[in-house]
């Protein structure tokens, strides 16, 4: 049983009483809990908190918030980069599930991001050799691949973590657009 956060001694007494009614015999708390518990037949394990412990907890909380904000900013940066990139980008995890699919990949491959992210890539490309062996640690550059009516240049690079393949990043550029750029 975990009580709600309490702000005054009346709230704490009420929570300790509810714990006794619930059949608990031992509670953990501060000064007010330790005072209330014996009158209700409960044993209390008293928490002792020093100013230093509180200060340390606040500093750890600040650091956690700072790190969370940095990660959120980094995720937003990556999202913007992927959305602006004129190359189709798809990332697949080690189990073959699509984790990243940018707008240009939607355009080139003809699949909406909401339809493919979080689902097995084999469901969408069952006969495509690109995705048959995701655990293969070999990179491939400049392969010509066809998706329906679209022919594209494909590059694939495995995601390696400590020598182990954890997925694959695959990029696509339409051959027609590359020829336009060349011209």
C-alpha positions in Angstrom: 0.0 0.0 0.0 1.4 3.4 -1.0 -0.3 6.5 0.2 -0.8 9.6 -1.8 1.6 12.5 -1.3 0.6 14.2 2.0 1.1 17.9 2.8 -0.3 18.2 6.4 -0.5 16.1 9.5 -4.2 15.6 9.2 -3.7 14.0 5.8 -0.9 11.8 7.2 -3.0 10.6 10.2 -5.9 9.8 7.7 -3.5 7.8 5.5 -2.0 5.9 8.4 -5.6 5.1 9.6 -6.5 3.8 6.1 -3.4 1.6 6.2 -4.5 0.1 9.5 -8.0 -0.5 8.2 -6.5 -2.1 5.1 -4.8 -4.6 7.4 -1.2 -3.4 7.3 0.9 -3.8 10.4 4.0 -1.8 9.4 4.2 1.6 7.9 7.2 3.7 6.8 7.2 7.5 7.3 8.5 10.6 9.0 7.8 12.2 12.4 4.0 12.5 12.0 3.6 8.9 10.8 5.8 7.6 13.7 3.5 9.5 16.1 0.2 8.2 14.6 1.2 4.6 14.0 1.3 3.3 17.7 -2.1 4.7 18.5 -3.5 2.6 15.7 -1.6 -0.6 16.6 1.0 -0.2 13.8 4.7 -0.4 13.8 6.5 2.5 12.1 9.9 2.4 10.4 10.9 6.0 10.7 12.7 7.7 7.9 15.4 10.2 8.9 16.1 12.9 6.3 19.0 15.3 6.7 19.2 18.7 5.0 22.1 17.2 3.0 20.0 14.3 1.8 17.2 16.7 0.7 19.7 18.9 -1.0 21.2 15.9 -2.8 17.8 14.7 -3.9 16.9 18.2 -5.3 20.2 18.3 -7.2 19.6 14.8 -8.6 16.1 15.8 -9.7 17.5 18.9 -11.4 20.1 16.8 -13.2 17.4 14.3 -14.3 15.3 17.2 -15.7 18.3 18.7 -17.5 19.2 15.3 -19.1 15.5 14.7 -20.1 15.4 18.1 -21.8 18.6 17.5 -23.6 17.3 14.2 -24.9 14.1 15.8 -25.9 16.0 18.5 -27.8 18.2 15.9 -29.5 15.2 13.9 -30.5 13.5 17.0 -32.0 16.7 17.9 -33.9 16.9 14.4 -35.4 13.2 14.6 -36.3 13.7 17.9 -38.1 16.8 16.6 -39.9 15.0 13.5 -41.1 11.9 15.4 -42.2 14.0 17.9 -44.2 16.3 15.3 -45.8 15.6 14.8 -49.5 16.7 11.2 -49.3 14.3 8.5 -48.2 15.5 7.0 -44.9 14.2 3.9 -43.1 15.7 2.3 -40.0 14.9 -1.2 -38.9 15.7 -2.8 -35.5 17.3 -6.2 -35.1 13.9 -7.9 -35.0 13.0 -6.4 -38.4 10.6 -3.8 -37.1 10.6 -0.4 -38.8 11.6 2.3 -36.3 12.3 5.4 -38.5 10.6 6.3 -41.8 11.0 9.9 -43.0 8.6 11.8 -45.4 10.8 11.2 -48.5 10.7 7.5 -47.8 6.9 7.8 -47.8 7.1 9.5 -51.2 9.6 7.0 -52.7 8.2 3.8 -51.3 4.5 4.8 -51.4 3.8 3.9 -47.8 2.6 6.2 -45.0 4.8 6.5 -41.9 1.8 5.7 -39.6 1.2 2.5 -41.5 4.8 1.1 -41.4 6.5 2.4 -38.2 6.3 -0.2 -35.4 5.5 -3.1 -37.8 7.7 -5.8 -39.4 9.4 -4.6 -42.6 8.7 -8.1 -44.2 5.0 -7.3 -44.1 5.5 -4.5 -46.6 8.4 -6.0 -48.6 8.1 -9.8 -48.3 10.1 -10.6 -51.4 12.7 -7.8 -51.2 16.2 -9.2 -50.6 17.3 -6.0 -48.9 15.5 -7.0 -45.8 16.0 -10.8 -45.9 19.1 -10.8 -43.7 19.1 -7.8 -41.3 21.7 -9.4 -39.1 24.2 -9.4 -42.0 26.9 -6.8 -41.0 27.8 -5.9 -44.5 27.1 -2.4 -45.9 25.9 -1.9 -49.5 26.1 1.2 -51.5 24.6 2.1 -54.9 22.3 -0.9 -55.4 19.4 -0.3 -57.8 16.1 -1.4 -56.3 12.5 -1.3 -57.5 9.5 -0.5 -55.4 6.4 -0.8 -57.5 6.9 1.7 -60.3 9.8 3.5 -58.6 13.4 2.7 -59.2 15.8 3.9 -56.6 19.4 3.9 -55.6 19.7 2.2 -52.2 22.4 2.4 -49.6 22.4 0.1 -46.5 24.5 0.3 -43.3 24.1 -2.0 -40.3 23.7 -0.5 -36.9 26.6 -2.0 -34.9 26.7 -1.9 -31.1 29.8 -3.6 -29.6 30.2 -5.6 -32.7 26.6 -6.9 -32.7 24.1 -5.9 -35.4 21.2 -4.1 -33.8 19.5 -3.1 -37.0 19.9 -1.4 -40.3 19.6 2.0 -41.8 18.6 2.1 -45.5 18.4 5.2 -47.7 16.7 5.7 -51.1 17.1 8.2 -53.9 14.8 8.0 -56.9 16.9 7.3 -60.1 14.7 9.8 -62.1 15.4 12.6 -59.6 19.2 11.8 -59.6 19.2 12.0 -63.4 17.4 15.4 -63.3 20.0 16.7 -60.8 22.8 15.4 -63.1 21.3 17.1 -66.1 
